[in-house]
Amino acid sequence: MPILLRGSGRVALATMAGLPESVVSELRRADDADEKTRRWRVSFMMSSRDAAKSKFQRSVEKYVDDRDKKRNFLTMVGSVFDAIRSDDYQATLDGGPVACKIAKTFKYASHNHHVWEFKYSNKDRLYFVPDTRHGNKTLIFLMAFHKKDARTPDEVDPCIADAKLILADTGRFEYC
């Protein structure tokens, strides 16, 4: 069974976070302006073609739940979409307000792999897996989270299972 992905832009992510329409409208203009210059695609996994929500969306609704967290989420989303206009999005983010680093390392098929995080402030995170197989450059968002302390929380562990599903997929992704 192929991995189902839904592509996303700033507008879809802002809508997930319940941001006001005035913010969404501004992001729509930014999406329209840079959509063709993006070197990476942003997506999240869907359980089925007709699923109303993804795990990622449910995590946004659960953890991006107040004004400060929404502002931080919007900062991360904006920085990520600015950075993916470059092949080396990590270098583009370097020195800016949003950092990119390895969140968890795990073994799969005798190799080390990583779940990555975009981080802003001390607590807010977007967990993801980059995929460059099959000629694609895709950042697959797995979870949004607001940490309570400095260490990576156990709540992030299910991201490893999702990353392994992605790695196990030998065919092309299907977008829905």
PyMOL commands that set and color helices and strands:
alter all, ss='L'
color gray80, all
select helices_A, chain A and resi 10-16+21-37+55-63+67-83+89-93+133-135+154-168
alter helices_A, ss='H'
color red, helices_A
select strands_A, chain A and resi 4-8+41-46+99-108+111-120+124-131+138-146+174-175
alter strands_A, ss='S'
color yellow, strands_A
deselect
rebuild
show_as cartoon
